[in-house]
Amino acid sequence: MTTFNPKMTTSPTPGSVRRIVTLSAALVVALVALGFVFATWRTIEPGYVGIVFDKISRSVSARALDPGWQFINPFTQSIQQYPVTIQTYAMVQAAGEGSAAGDDSIKVQSSEGQQLNLDVVIQYQVVKEEGGQLFQDWGGAPIEIVEDRVVRQYTRSQVPLVASRYGWEGISAAEREQISQEVSQRLQEEFTRRHLRLISFGIREVHLPQQLQAALDQKIQAQQEAERQEYQLQQARVKADQDRVTAEGQAEALKAQAAGEADATLTRAQAQAEANRLLDESLSADVLRYQQLQRWDGKLPVFNGGGATPLIDASDIISGTTAGQ
């Protein structure tokens, strides 16, 4: 059995104690330094700029910090980030499609007093060079507050004012683009004052009451029917023009054929006349007598009946024959 002897334990030497204390102090310093680094280290997200606010001087940095790692004094400074990429804010009737929950469409009244609901979409961005001024004007508020007070509330106040000057049919169709342009001009002026840049504003859809929608559908159907009839009339006109052109072409062809045949007949007649003329000129009295003698067999014609014998003067023929010999 082994017994414990206090004299056998080893007491720490002064040197080892100093090493332990030194290592502990170094570890504490390293932890403090690491904590300080993490406290001063900030990351500016891509698409954002950082605005530094100094709590002691109560001033805002003149230059916005670019995306990436940045270092600040965590005891006297803070950073607010603002997006400088294009942001989209939608106010629509369908739940789950807009920036806010539920029916967030804008209610307007037409010049006739009819109520309509408009789905609108706004695209905007923070002006990077004016990020510091945006921070000062809004007391360092995040972009969500700026978006709600300017993009949302100002748009919802201006759209009904512009739409109230138009009829419900114009709002739902023909004049929608004109309304969008007028609203865009108003928003552009206000956004510029608020250090924002309006990229686009558009009316995505117009929601009509049931009775107005039915009236509009009937009008559209009537217009489509009129357009269909007009199309059929145009087709009939085109067909008539084609038939007329075809008939004129056929008539011209027949006319040309008749003229050709007439020219051919005239040519044949002229040729025959010329041949007759030449033949007539070539057939003298001597030639004709010669042709007669060539065909005569030397016999006088015999006539029966009547009791009389015709007399034929053959002296000319004989004399002609003798002369020919």
C-alpha positions as CSV (number, residue, x, y, z in Angstrom):
1,M,0.0,0.0,0.0
2,T,1.4,3.4,-1.0
3,T,1.1,6.3,1.5
4,F,0.9,10.0,0.6
5,N,4.0,12.0,1.5
6,P,3.5,15.8,1.4
7,K,7.2,16.2,1.0
8,M,7.0,14.5,-2.4
9,T,4.8,17.2,-4.1
10,T,6.5,19.8,-6.4
11,S,5.9,23.5,-5.7
12,P,5.7,25.8,-8.8
13,T,8.8,27.8,-9.3
14,P,8.7,31.6,-9.7
15,G,9.7,31.2,-13.3
16,S,6.8,29.0,-14.3
17,V,4.4,31.3,-12.5
18,R,5.6,34.3,-14.5
19,R,5.2,32.3,-17.8
20,I,1.6,31.4,-16.9
21,V,0.8,35.0,-16.0
22,T,2.4,36.2,-19.3
23,L,0.6,33.7,-21.4
24,S,-2.7,34.6,-19.7
25,A,-2.1,38.3,-20.2
26,A,-1.2,37.8,-23.8
27,L,-4.4,35.7,-24.4
28,V,-6.5,38.4,-22.8
29,V,-4.9,41.1,-24.9
30,A,-5.4,39.0,-28.0
31,L,-9.1,38.4,-27.2
32,V,-9.5,42.1,-26.6
33,A,-7.8,43.0,-29.8
34,L,-9.8,40.5,-31.7
35,G,-13.0,41.8,-30.2
36,F,-12.0,45.4,-31.1
37,V,-11.3,44.3,-34.7
38,F,-14.7,42.7,-34.9
39,A,-16.3,45.8,-33.3
40,T,-14.6,48.1,-35.9
41,W,-15.1,45.9,-38.9
42,R,-18.2,46.5,-41.0
43,T,-19.3,45.0,-44.3
44,I,-21.1,47.2,-46.9
45,E,-23.3,44.8,-48.9
46,P,-23.1,44.8,-52.7
47,G,-25.5,47.4,-54.2
48,Y,-25.4,49.5,-51.1
49,V,-23.4,52.6,-49.8
50,G,-22.5,53.2,-46.2
51,I,-23.1,56.6,-44.6
52,V,-20.9,57.2,-41.5
53,F,-22.3,59.3,-38.6
54,D,-19.9,60.6,-36.0
55,K,-21.6,60.9,-32.6
56,I,-19.1,63.2,-31.1
57,S,-19.1,65.8,-33.9
58,R,-22.7,65.0,-34.9
59,S,-21.6,65.1,-38.5
60,V,-22.1,62.9,-41.5
61,S,-19.3,61.7,-43.7
62,A,-19.0,63.7,-47.0
63,R,-18.2,60.5,-49.0
64,A,-20.4,57.4,-49.0
65,L,-18.5,54.2,-48.4
66,D,-18.4,51.7,-51.2
67,P,-19.4,48.0,-50.9
68,G,-16.8,45.8,-49.1
69,W,-15.0,45.8,-45.8
70,Q,-14.8,49.1,-43.9
71,F,-13.5,50.1,-40.5
72,I,-15.0,52.6,-38.1
73,N,-14.6,53.7,-34.5
74,P,-17.3,51.6,-32.8
75,F,-17.5,53.9,-29.8
76,T,-18.1,57.2,-31.7
77,Q,-19.3,56.2,-35.1
78,S,-22.2,54.3,-36.8
79,I,-23.0,53.3,-40.3
80,Q,-26.4,53.4,-42.1
81,Q,-26.6,51.6,-45.4
82,Y,-28.8,52.7,-48.3
83,P,-29.4,50.7,-51.6
84,V,-28.3,52.4,-54.8
85,T,-29.6,49.7,-57.1
86,I,-33.0,49.9,-58.7
87,Q,-35.8,49.2,-56.2
88,T,-39.3,48.1,-57.1
89,Y,-42.4,49.0,-55.1
90,A,-45.8,47.5,-56.2
91,M,-49.2,48.4,-55.0
92,V,-51.7,45.9,-56.4
93,Q,-55.0,44.3,-55.6
94,A,-54.0,40.7,-55.6
95,A,-52.7,39.5,-52.2
96,G,-49.1,38.3,-52.2
97,E,-48.1,40.1,-55.4
98,G,-47.5,43.6,-54.0
99,S,-45.0,45.1,-51.5
100,A,-47.7,45.2,-48.8
101,A,-50.1,42.5,-47.7
102,G,-53.7,42.3,-48.8
103,D,-55.4,44.6,-51.3
104,D,-53.0,47.5,-51.7
105,S,-54.3,48.9,-55.0
106,I,-55.0,52.7,-55.3
107,K,-58.6,53.8,-55.3
108,V,-59.5,56.6,-57.7
109,Q,-62.6,58.3,-59.0
110,S,-63.1,59.2,-62.6
111,S,-64.5,62.5,-63.8
112,E,-68.0,60.8,-63.8
113,G,-67.6,59.9,-60.2
114,Q,-67.0,56.2,-60.8
115,Q,-64.7,54.4,-58.4
116,L,-61.8,52.3,-59.9
117,N,-58.9,50.5,-58.4
118,L,-55.4,50.8,-60.0
119,D,-52.5,48.5,-59.8
120,V,-49.3,50.5,-60.0
121,V,-45.6,49.7,-60.0
122,I,-42.8,52.2,-59.2
123,Q,-39.1,51.7,-59.8
124,Y,-36.6,54.1,-58.1
125,Q,-33.1,54.3,-56.7
126,V,-31.2,56.3,-54.1
127,V,-28.8,58.9,-55.7
128,K,-25.4,57.6,-54.6
129,E,-23.8,61.1,-54.4
130,E,-26.7,62.4,-52.2
131,G,-26.7,59.5,-49.7
132,G,-25.3,61.8,-46.9
133,Q,-28.0,64.4,-47.5
134,L,-30.7,61.6,-47.5
135,F,-29.3,60.5,-44.1
136,Q,-29.5,64.1,-42.7
137,D,-33.0,64.9,-44.1
138,W,-34.4,61.7,-42.7
139,G,-32.5,61.6,-39.4
140,G,-30.6,58.4,-40.3
141,A,-33.9,56.5,-40.9
142,P,-33.6,53.3,-42.9
143,I,-34.7,53.0,-46.5
144,E,-37.9,51.3,-45.5
145,I,-39.1,54.6,-43.8
146,V,-38.1,56.7,-46.7
147,E,-39.8,54.3,-49.1
148,D,-43.1,54.4,-47.1
149,R,-43.2,58.2,-46.7
150,V,-42.1,59.1,-50.2
151,V,-42.6,56.3,-52.7
152,R,-45.7,54.9,-51.2
153,Q,-47.6,57.8,-49.6
154,Y,-46.8,60.5,-52.2
155,T,-47.7,58.2,-55.0
156,R,-51.0,57.3,-53.4
157,S,-51.8,61.0,-53.0
158,Q,-50.9,62.0,-56.6
159,V,-52.5,59.2,-58.6
160,P,-56.1,60.0,-57.6
161,L,-55.6,63.7,-58.4
162,V,-54.4,63.0,-61.9
163,A,-57.0,60.3,-62.6
164,S,-59.9,62.4,-61.5
165,R,-59.6,64.5,-64.7
166,Y,-60.3,61.5,-66.9
167,G,-63.3,59.4,-67.7
168,W,-63.5,55.8,-66.6
169,E,-63.1,54.5,-70.2
170,G,-60.0,56.6,-70.7
171,I,-58.5,55.5,-67.5
172,S,-59.1,51.8,-68.3
173,A,-57.8,52.0,-71.9
174,A,-57.0,54.9,-74.3
175,E,-55.6,57.5,-71.8
176,R,-53.8,55.2,-69.4
177,E,-50.4,56.1,-70.9
178,Q,-51.2,59.8,-70.6
179,I,-52.1,59.4,-67.0
180,S,-48.9,57.5,-66.3
181,Q,-46.8,60.3,-67.9
182,E,-48.5,63.0,-65.8
183,V,-48.0,61.0,-62.6
184,S,-44.4,60.3,-63.5
185,Q,-43.7,64.0,-63.9
186,R,-45.1,64.8,-60.5
187,L,-43.2,61.9,-58.8
188,Q,-40.0,62.9,-60.6
189,E,-40.1,66.4,-59.0
190,E,-40.8,65.1,-55.5
191,F,-38.3,62.2,-55.7
192,T,-35.5,64.6,-56.8
193,R,-36.2,66.8,-53.8
194,R,-35.9,63.7,-51.6
195,H,-32.6,62.5,-53.1
196,L,-34.2,59.7,-55.0
197,R,-34.3,59.0,-58.8
198,L,-37.5,57.8,-60.4
199,I,-36.8,55.1,-62.9
200,S,-40.3,54.3,-64.1
201,F,-44.0,54.5,-63.1
202,G,-46.7,52.4,-64.7
203,I,-50.3,51.4,-64.3
204,R,-50.3,47.7,-64.5
205,E,-54.0,47.0,-64.4
206,V,-57.3,48.8,-63.9
207,H,-60.0,47.1,-61.9
208,L,-63.6,48.2,-62.8
209,P,-66.8,47.7,-60.8
210,Q,-68.9,44.8,-62.2
211,Q,-71.4,46.9,-64.0
212,L,-68.7,49.0,-65.7
213,Q,-66.8,45.9,-66.7
214,A,-69.9,44.4,-68.3
215,A,-70.5,47.7,-70.2
216,L,-66.9,47.8,-71.4
217,D,-67.1,44.1,-72.5
218,Q,-70.2,44.8,-74.5
219,K,-68.5,47.8,-76.1
220,I,-65.4,45.8,-76.9
221,Q,-67.5,43.1,-78.4
222,A,-69.4,45.6,-80.6
223,Q,-66.2,47.1,-81.8
224,Q,-64.8,43.7,-82.6
225,E,-67.9,42.8,-84.5
226,A,-67.7,46.1,-86.4
227,E,-64.1,45.5,-87.2
228,R,-64.9,42.0,-88.4
229,Q,-67.6,43.3,-90.7
230,E,-65.3,46.0,-92.0
231,Y,-62.7,43.4,-92.6
232,Q,-65.2,41.3,-94.6
233,L,-66.2,44.4,-96.6
234,Q,-62.6,45.1,-97.4
235,Q,-62.1,41.5,-98.5
236,A,-65.2,41.7,-100.7
237,R,-63.7,44.9,-102.2
238,V,-60.4,43.2,-102.8
239,K,-62.2,40.3,-104.4
240,A,-64.2,42.6,-106.7
241,D,-61.0,44.4,-107.7
242,Q,-59.3,41.2,-108.4
243,D,-62.3,40.0,-110.5
244,R,-62.4,43.3,-112.4
245,V,-58.7,43.1,-113.1
246,T,-59.1,39.5,-114.3
247,A,-62.0,40.5,-116.5
248,E,-60.1,43.4,-118.0
249,G,-57.2,41.1,-118.6
250,Q,-59.3,38.6,-120.4
251,A,-61.0,41.3,-122.4
252,E,-57.6,42.7,-123.4
253,A,-56.5,39.3,-124.4
254,L,-59.6,38.7,-126.5
255,K,-59.2,42.1,-128.1
256,A,-55.6,41.4,-128.8
257,Q,-56.5,38.0,-130.3
258,A,-59.2,39.6,-132.5
259,A,-56.8,42.3,-133.6
260,G,-54.3,39.6,-134.5
261,E,-56.8,37.6,-136.4
262,A,-58.0,40.7,-138.3
263,D,-54.4,41.6,-139.1
264,A,-53.8,38.1,-140.3
265,T,-57.0,38.2,-142.5
266,L,-56.0,41.6,-143.9
267,T,-52.5,40.3,-144.6
268,R,-53.9,37.2,-146.4
269,A,-56.4,39.4,-148.4
270,Q,-53.6,41.8,-149.3
271,A,-51.4,38.9,-150.4
272,Q,-54.2,37.3,-152.4
273,A,-55.0,40.7,-154.1
274,E,-51.4,41.2,-154.9
275,A,-51.2,37.6,-156.4
276,N,-54.4,38.3,-158.4
277,R,-52.9,41.5,-159.7
278,L,-49.7,39.9,-160.7
279,L,-51.7,37.0,-162.3
280,D,-53.9,39.4,-164.1
281,E,-50.9,41.3,-165.5
282,S,-49.3,38.1,-166.6
283,L,-52.4,36.7,-168.4
284,S,-52.4,38.5,-171.9
285,A,-54.7,37.5,-174.7
286,D,-52.1,35.4,-176.4
287,V,-51.3,33.6,-173.3
288,L,-54.9,32.8,-172.7
289,R,-55.3,31.5,-176.3
290,Y,-52.2,29.4,-175.9
291,Q,-53.6,27.9,-172.7
292,Q,-56.9,27.1,-174.5
293,L,-55.0,25.4,-177.3
294,Q,-53.0,23.4,-174.8
295,R,-56.1,22.0,-173.4
296,W,-58.0,21.5,-176.8
297,D,-58.0,17.9,-178.2
298,G,-58.7,19.1,-181.8
299,K,-62.4,18.1,-181.8
300,L,-65.3,20.3,-182.2
301,P,-67.9,20.1,-179.6
302,V,-71.0,18.0,-180.5
303,F,-74.4,19.2,-179.6
304,N,-77.5,17.0,-179.7
305,G,-81.1,18.0,-180.1
306,G,-82.8,21.0,-181.6
307,G,-81.9,20.0,-185.2
308,A,-79.2,22.6,-185.5
309,T,-75.5,22.4,-185.6
310,P,-73.7,25.3,-183.8
311,L,-71.0,27.0,-185.7
312,I,-67.7,27.8,-184.0
313,D,-65.3,30.2,-185.5
314,A,-62.0,28.4,-185.1
315,S,-60.0,30.7,-187.4
316,D,-58.6,32.6,-184.5
317,I,-57.6,29.5,-182.7
318,I,-56.1,27.9,-185.9
319,S,-54.3,31.1,-186.8
320,G,-53.0,31.3,-183.4
321,T,-51.8,27.8,-183.5
322,T,-50.2,28.3,-186.9
323,A,-48.5,31.4,-185.7
324,G,-47.3,29.6,-182.7
325,Q,-45.8,26.9,-184.9
